[in-house]
């Protein structure tokens, strides 16, 4: 029992630390279709704590399920060096015991006790001979030339890596790793939403100490903090500016952006300088991304 609890505790702490480090994305700001946590065979979702224990969204399969599938297709097998992952569940164990009644008669009683159990699963990417059953993540979008120019020029200028993990359900800029990660273009219904998401993270990346120095070691960038709030506002305003520069319009992307900006409305109302400062920083970020010079005074 202690083995299971210790594993769960250690894994949750690790996931929380990663979430704090990489930041997160507002629930409404997910215009892409990403993978979920699901069993490959039964298509039943992994729920609750198992979404934290498993390393990433995807399709998982047990060794017994692999064995059964191999009966029909002998090419199905685990890849060398693949890693197994623990998932947990509650089961109920019934035991029967004799119980003496007041009259002296012994009656057989049934007792039910919950037991914390676990089993191991494998990501199907570690299984040869299986193809993903996820659909709707391969939309064929033509790249927008002006937007691609901005992105390519910034990558060279900033010397930053932009990653597109297949099927990922997260978009973020990693401060410690200094890289951007967003869902692949094919996961978006509208290509404009892809560029809006990528521009948002690109603006974040300009805050690195080697660029515009918005991120300072002594300040907190944990989700929900004031510093985090201002940085999110900077990124969203900057993304909108960049969308205008490259001439991309999308009603749905704009609706998401408005909802996103409204989330900081109470902060803006409590500090009139907040929106002015965020807008100045956003403009500086856009100028930096486009490689333009600026001489504005930055005021907090």
N, C-alpha and C positions, 0 to 999 in steps of 0.2 A: 504493500500500500504506500509506504513512504517513498518508494522509487517513483511511482506515478505522480504523487503530489510534488516531489522535488523537481521533477522534469517540468511539470506544468508551471510551477512558480518561476523557475529559471528562464523558461521560454517567454513567459509573459513580461518579465522584467526586461529581457532583451528586446522584445518587440516594442515596448513602450519607449525605451531609450532610442531606438531607431526612428520611431515616430516623432519624438521631440527633436531629434537631430535634423530630420529631413522636412519637417513641417507637414502640412496636410492640405487637403483640398476641401472646400465647402461642399456639402452634399449636393446642392443644386448645381454646382459647377462641374458636372461630369457629362459633357455632351458626347462622349464616346461609349461604345459598347465593349465592356471588358469581361474577362473571365470571372466565373464565380467558383466557390469551393463546392465540388460535386463529385459523387462517386461515378466512375466511368460506366459501370455496368447498370446500376440501378437508377442512375440519374438523380438520386436523392441528395439534397444539399447537406453539407456539413455545417452545423449551426453552432451558435454560442461560442464557447471557449475554443472549439476546434478551429475556428477561423483565425485565432491567434496562434495556435500551436503549429498549424501548417505554414510553411515558409512563404507561399504565394498562392493567389487564386489559380485554380486549374482543375484538371480531372485526375482523380486518384483511384487507385485500384489495389485490392489486397492480393497477396500471393496465391490464395486459394482461387480467386477469380481468374488470375493469370493462368493457373493450372487448368481450369475448366475450359478457358478459351483456346488453350494450346491443343486440346483434344480435336478441335476442328481446324486449327491452323498451327502446324508445328513450328512455323517461323516466329511465333510470338515468344519472346523471352526477355528477361531482364538484361540490361546492358552491364558490362563489367564495371565495377566500382560505383554502382548507383547507390543512392542513400535512401534508407527507409525513414518514414516519419510516423510519429505516434499520434493517434487520435483516441479520445477517451469517451466513455459513456457510463451511465448508471444502469446496473441490472439489479434484479431482486432475487435474493436467495431465500428459498422456503425450507424450513426445517420443522420436523415434527417431534414433539416431546410429550412425555407423560406428565400430567398435572393432577395432583390430588385435590379433590373437592372436599368440602366440609363433612360430607357424609362418609368420607373414606373411600369413595369410588374413584378410580383412576380414569381419567378421560384423556384421549389423545388430542393435543392442541397443535395447530399449525402457526408458526411464527414467520413473518416476512421481514427481511432486513435488506436495505439497499447496499450495494457493493460498487465501489468505484473501480472500473475495469478499463483496459486499453487494448488496442491492437495496432498493427503496423500497416501502413499503406505506402504505395509508390506513385510518384507522378508519372503519368503516361509518357512524358518526354524521356523517361528512363526505361521505357519498354519498347523493344523493337517489334515491328509488325502491327502496331496500333496507330490509327489515325484519329485525330480529334473529332469529336461530334459537335463542337461549338460551331454555330453558324452566325452569319451577319457581321463578321469582323474582317471581311475582305472586300470592302467597297472600293471600286475602281475610280479613284479621283485623279484628275489631271492636276499637276502642280501649277501654282500661280507664279509666273516668271518673276514678277517684281518682288513678291514676298520671298521667293527662294534666293534672290540676289541679296536682300537684306540679311537673311539668315547666314548665307555662305560668307559674306563679308565680315559679319560679326564673329563667326567661328574662327576665322583667320586672325582678325584683329585681337580678339580676347583670348585666343588659344584655349578654347573651351570645348569639351566633348559633349555632344548632344546624342542621347541614346533613345532607341525606340524598341524596348523589349516587346516581343510578340505577345499580344493578349493581355498586357499589363492593365491594371485598373487604377493606376496612380499617375499623377503628374506632379512633379516637384523639382526644385533646385536644391542640390545638396551643397551646403556651405563647406562642410569638412572635405568632401571629395571634389568640390568645384566642378560639378557636371550637372547637366540637365537631363531629365528622363520624362518622356511623355509617351502616351499610347501612339501606336503607328497610325499613319494617315487613313488606312483602310478601316479603322475601327470607328470612324466618325461618319455620321449620316450626311453631314454637310462639311465640305472641305474648309469653309470659312471658320467653322468652330475649331478645326485643327489648328489653323494659324492663330486664332485668338488665344487658344490654350498655350501654344508654343511661345507666342510673344509675351504672355504673362510671365512665364518662367524665365525667359530671356531677360526681361526687365529685372526680375529678382537677382539674376546673376551679376548684374552691373553693380550691385551693392558690395561685392567682394572687396576685401582690403587692398587688393592689387588693382582695383578699378576705381569706383567712385567712393569707396570707403563708408558706405552707409552702415555696414555691420561692424560693430565694435565689441571686443571681447567682454567688456564690463557690462554690456547691456543684455537683456533677456530677449530671446527670439522664440520663446515657448508659445505655443498656440494659446491665444486668449490674452496675452500680455499687451500692454499699450504699444510697445515697440513693434510687436508682430502685427498689430492692427494697422499701424501706419504703413508698414512695409507692404501689406496686402493691398492697401488703398493705392500706394504708389504703383505697384505692379499692374493693377487693373486700369488705372488711368493711363499709364504708359502703353499698355496693350491696345487700348482704344485709339490712342494717338497713332500708333504704328499701323493699325488697321486702316486708318484714314490716309496715311502716307502712301500705302501700297494700293489704295482704292478698293478695298474689300468691304462689301456690305452683306450683312446677313441678319434678318429680323430675329431669328431664334437666338443667335449669338448675342445680339444686342439686348434681348430680353433677359438672358442669363446674366449679362454684365450689369444691367440695371438692378436686378435682384441682389447681386453680389455687393454692389455699392451701397444699396439701401441697408445692408446689414451693419454698416458702420455709421448709420445716420445719427444714432444717439451720441456717439463719440464726437462726431462733427458738430452737433448742436452744443455740446458742453465745452468745446474748444474751437472758437472761430478761426484760429490760426492753423488749426489742424489740416483743413482742406487746402489752404493756401500753401502751406509747407509741403504737403504731399504732392500737390500739382507741380511745384517748383522742382522737386526731386524727380518726378516722373518726366518732366521736360528734359532735365539733365541726362536722365537715363536714355531717353530717345535720341538725343543729340549724340551721346556716346556711341550708341548702337549704330547710328547712321554715319558716324565718323565726322560729325560736324563740330566746329568750335563754338564755345559759349563763354560769356563773361558775366553771368548772373551772380548775384549775391545770394548765398544759401542761408536762409533764416529759419530757425526752429521756433 
